[in-house]
Amino acid sequence: MDVNFREIKKEEYGFLNEMLYEALFVPKGKPKFPKSILENPEISKYVDNWNTKAHDLAILAVKDGKLLGAIWGRKFQVNKKGYGFIDEKTPEISMAVREADRNKRNRISAPKTNRRCL
């Protein structure tokens, strides 16, 4: 079966926490962060209160009903900027794939979304 892409559903917002953890960079040979790092406001702001900001957008990778990964974006203000801040008009983009689903060959289907951009 193909991997399909679609917008996130409200009941799946919690999946972004899992993906946020997977998106954290850990150098090779170093231990993973404790899950409690997701409680740090500098980290959690990437998914907190998802879809309450006008330009929040998340697309999920799904195969056979299983959520494999996500790419999501959010715009930040200069006084609340994140690690990849460029300006207030440019969203910071995060992406991750579940560790168990990485490095696999999958057929890809084009995303189906009504939203054109952030």
C-alpha positions, 0 to 999 in steps of 0.5 A: 500500500502507498504512503499517503499524505493528508492534513492532521485531524484534531484527534491526532494533535497529540501525535505532533508531540511524539514527532517533536521528540523524534525531530530533536537532533541528537548527535551520533553516539550521544544518548537521547533526551529524556521525554521530559524535554517536551515540557520545556517551553522552548521546545513545546512551543512548536506544538502547544495549542496546535491549530489555534494560530492562524497559520498552523499547518501539519501534514501527516504521512499515513500508511494502512491507517498507521501514522508514520511521520509529520511535517508541520509549520508555525509562524513565530513573532520576533520576541518568541522566536524559535531555533530556525527563526528567519522573520515573522512571515516565514514559518519554522518547519519541523519534520520527523518520521517514527524511528521504526518507519525510517529507511524503508522503501515506500510508494508515495502518493501526492498530498491531498490538502485544500490549503495552499500554503502557510 
